[in-house]
Amino acid sequence: MNVLKKYISECAGDTFLLGQKIAPLVKNGGVIAMFGSMGMGKTVFTHGLAAGLGIDPKLVSSPTFALVHEYGEETKLYHFDMYRIETWDDLYSTGFFDYIGSGVLAVEWSENIENALPEDSVRIYFEPGENESQRIITVYGGAQIENSLD
């Protein structure tokens, strides 16, 4: 799996804009698998992803307790939080496999379901940068990204 691009995000606004930029490149049915510890910007990125798909980003909230939120009309965005997923039974109970191929899936805490992710998922890693607000965001491509990233 090749690195498509590494970004330095200086603030939440940069992370939002990156999500917005990637959204139109993802095929309907694609999986965006996000990795990184708490507070790294995964939900902010999903706000941008929603905006890039024509969905009001103000509607997007972390699905920590609901496990999945659904947004959008024409293109559906399914926002998963896999933080509490520990077993295959837990994963099946989310309905995750039923959603694959039916919209764009944004999956937070993908490290908890690594073995269940489709092979062609776009993997995005969020890491701390040099200061409190900076993030290093690395995008690894899958077949779901239609165009290259600049």
The 8 nearest C-alpha neighbors of each residue, nearest first, counted from 0:
[[1, 139, 140, 2, 141, 3, 122, 119],
 [0, 2, 139, 3, 140, 141, 138, 4],
 [1, 3, 139, 4, 138, 140, 0, 137],
 [4, 2, 139, 138, 140, 1, 148, 5],
 [3, 5, 138, 2, 137, 6, 148, 139],
 [4, 6, 137, 136, 138, 7, 135, 3],
 [7, 5, 136, 135, 8, 137, 4, 134],
 [6, 8, 135, 134, 136, 9, 5, 133],
 [7, 9, 134, 13, 133, 10, 14, 6],
 [10, 8, 133, 132, 7, 13, 134, 11],
 [9, 11, 12, 132, 13, 8, 133, 14],
 [10, 12, 14, 13, 15, 43, 40, 9],
 [11, 13, 15, 10, 14, 16, 9, 8],
 [14, 12, 16, 8, 15, 11, 10, 17],
 [13, 15, 11, 17, 44, 12, 16, 8],
 [14, 16, 47, 44, 12, 18, 13, 17],
 [17, 15, 19, 13, 18, 14, 47, 20],
 [16, 18, 20, 14, 19, 15, 21, 13],
 [19, 17, 48, 47, 44, 21, 15, 16],
 [18, 20, 51, 47, 48, 16, 17, 22],
 [21, 19, 17, 18, 22, 16, 51, 23],
 [20, 22, 18, 24, 19, 23, 17, 25],
 [23, 21, 51, 48, 19, 24, 25, 20],
 [24, 22, 25, 21, 51, 52, 20, 26],
 [25, 23, 144, 145, 21, 22, 146, 26],
 [26, 24, 144, 143, 23, 22, 29, 145],
 [25, 27, 29, 143, 28, 144, 24, 145],
 [26, 28, 102, 29, 103, 25, 74, 101],
 [27, 29, 100, 102, 103, 101, 26, 99],
 [30, 28, 103, 26, 143, 27, 25, 104],
 [29, 31, 104, 120, 103, 32, 105, 121],
 [30, 32, 105, 121, 104, 120, 122, 106],
 [33, 31, 122, 106, 109, 121, 30, 123],
 [34, 32, 123, 107, 109, 106, 124, 122],
 [35, 33, 124, 108, 109, 110, 125, 123],
 [36, 34, 125, 124, 126, 39, 37, 33],
 [35, 37, 39, 38, 34, 125, 126, 108],
 [36, 38, 39, 35, 40, 41, 108, 82],
 [37, 39, 40, 36, 41, 35, 42, 127],
 [38, 40, 37, 125, 36, 41, 35, 126],
 [41, 39, 43, 42, 38, 44, 14, 11],
 [40, 42, 44, 43, 39, 45, 107, 33],
 [41, 43, 45, 44, 40, 61, 46, 60],
 [44, 42, 46, 40, 45, 41, 15, 14],
 [43, 45, 18, 15, 41, 47, 42, 14],
 [44, 46, 48, 42, 47, 43, 49, 18],
 [47, 45, 56, 43, 49, 44, 48, 59],
 [48, 46, 15, 19, 18, 50, 44, 45],
 [47, 49, 18, 19, 45, 22, 51, 46],
 [48, 50, 54, 52, 46, 47, 51, 56],
 [51, 49, 47, 54, 53, 52, 56, 48],
 [50, 52, 19, 22, 48, 49, 53, 47],
 [51, 53, 49, 50, 54, 22, 48, 23],
 [54, 52, 50, 51, 49, 55, 71, 74],
 [55, 53, 49, 50, 52, 71, 56, 70],
 [54, 56, 57, 58, 50, 49, 53, 59],
 [57, 55, 46, 58, 50, 59, 49, 54],
 [58, 56, 55, 59, 46, 60, 54, 50],
 [57, 59, 56, 55, 60, 70, 54, 46],
 [60, 58, 56, 57, 46, 61, 49, 45],
 [61, 59, 62, 58, 42, 57, 68, 46],
 [60, 62, 63, 42, 59, 80, 78, 68],
 [61, 63, 66, 65, 67, 80, 64, 68],
 [64, 62, 80, 66, 61, 65, 82, 81],
 [63, 65, 66, 62, 80, 61, 67, 83],
 [64, 66, 62, 67, 63, 68, 80, 61],
 [67, 65, 62, 80, 63, 64, 79, 93],
 [68, 66, 79, 62, 78, 65, 80, 77],
 [67, 69, 78, 77, 62, 79, 70, 65],
 [70, 68, 77, 76, 78, 67, 75, 71],
 [71, 69, 76, 75, 77, 68, 54, 72],
 [72, 70, 75, 54, 74, 76, 73, 69],
 [71, 73, 74, 75, 70, 54, 76, 53],
 [74, 72, 71, 75, 53, 52, 102, 54],
 [75, 73, 72, 71, 102, 76, 52, 27],
 [74, 76, 102, 71, 70, 72, 103, 73],
 [75, 77, 103, 70, 69, 102, 104, 71],
 [76, 78, 69, 104, 68, 105, 103, 79],
 [77, 79, 105, 68, 67, 104, 106, 76],
 [80, 78, 67, 106, 66, 107, 105, 62],
 [79, 81, 107, 66, 63, 62, 82, 106],
 [80, 82, 108, 84, 83, 107, 79, 111],
 [83, 81, 108, 80, 84, 111, 63, 107],
 [82, 84, 81, 85, 80, 63, 111, 89],
 [85, 83, 81, 89, 82, 90, 86, 111],
 [84, 86, 83, 89, 111, 87, 90, 112],
 [87, 85, 89, 88, 84, 90, 112, 91],
 [86, 88, 90, 89, 91, 85, 84, 112],
 [89, 87, 91, 86, 90, 92, 85, 84],
 [90, 88, 86, 92, 87, 84, 91, 85],
 [89, 91, 87, 88, 92, 93, 84, 86],
 [90, 92, 88, 93, 94, 89, 87, 95],
 [91, 93, 89, 90, 94, 88, 95, 87],
 [94, 92, 95, 91, 90, 66, 89, 67],
 [93, 95, 97, 91, 92, 96, 98, 90],
 [96, 94, 93, 98, 97, 91, 90, 99],
 [95, 97, 98, 99, 94, 91, 93, 90],
 [96, 98, 94, 95, 99, 101, 100, 93],
 [99, 97, 95, 96, 101, 100, 94, 102],
 [100, 98, 96, 101, 97, 28, 95, 102],
 [99, 101, 28, 102, 98, 29, 27, 103],
 [100, 102, 28, 98, 99, 103, 27, 75],
 [103, 101, 28, 75, 27, 76, 100, 74],
 [102, 104, 76, 29, 28, 27, 30, 77],
 [103, 105, 30, 77, 76, 31, 78, 106],
 [106, 104, 78, 31, 79, 77, 30, 32],
 [107, 105, 79, 32, 33, 109, 78, 80],
 [106, 108, 80, 33, 109, 79, 81, 41],
 [109, 107, 81, 110, 82, 34, 111, 33],
 [108, 110, 111, 112, 107, 32, 34, 33],
 [109, 111, 113, 108, 112, 34, 33, 35],
 [112, 110, 109, 113, 108, 81, 84, 85],
 [111, 113, 109, 115, 110, 114, 116, 81],
 [114, 112, 110, 115, 116, 109, 111, 32],
 [113, 115, 112, 116, 117, 111, 110, 118],
 [116, 114, 112, 113, 117, 96, 118, 90],
 [117, 115, 113, 114, 118, 112, 120, 32],
 [118, 116, 119, 120, 115, 30, 114, 99],
 [117, 119, 120, 116, 141, 142, 115, 121],
 [118, 120, 141, 142, 117, 143, 121, 140],
 [121, 119, 30, 141, 117, 118, 31, 122],
 [120, 122, 141, 31, 140, 139, 32, 30],
 [123, 121, 32, 139, 138, 33, 120, 31],
 [122, 124, 138, 33, 137, 32, 34, 139],
 [123, 125, 34, 137, 136, 35, 33, 126],
 [124, 126, 136, 35, 39, 135, 34, 134],
 [127, 125, 135, 134, 35, 136, 128, 124],
 [128, 126, 134, 135, 133, 39, 129, 125],
 [127, 129, 134, 133, 135, 130, 126, 131],
 [128, 130, 133, 127, 131, 134, 132, 135],
 [131, 129, 133, 128, 132, 127, 134, 9],
 [130, 132, 133, 129, 128, 127, 134, 10],
 [131, 133, 10, 130, 9, 134, 128, 11],
 [134, 132, 9, 128, 130, 8, 131, 10],
 [135, 133, 128, 127, 8, 126, 7, 136],
 [134, 136, 7, 126, 128, 6, 125, 127],
 [137, 135, 125, 6, 124, 5, 134, 7],
 [136, 138, 5, 124, 123, 4, 6, 135],
 [139, 137, 123, 4, 3, 122, 2, 5],
 [140, 138, 2, 122, 3, 1, 121, 123],
 [141, 139, 121, 3, 1, 138, 2, 122],
 [140, 142, 119, 121, 120, 143, 144, 139],
 [141, 143, 119, 144, 140, 145, 120, 121],
 [144, 142, 141, 29, 26, 25, 145, 119],
 [145, 143, 25, 24, 142, 146, 141, 26],
 [144, 146, 24, 143, 25, 26, 147, 142],
 [147, 145, 144, 24, 148, 25, 143, 23],
 [146, 148, 149, 145, 144, 3, 24, 140],
 [147, 149, 146, 3, 4, 21, 24, 20],
 [148, 147, 4, 3, 146, 20, 21, 5]]
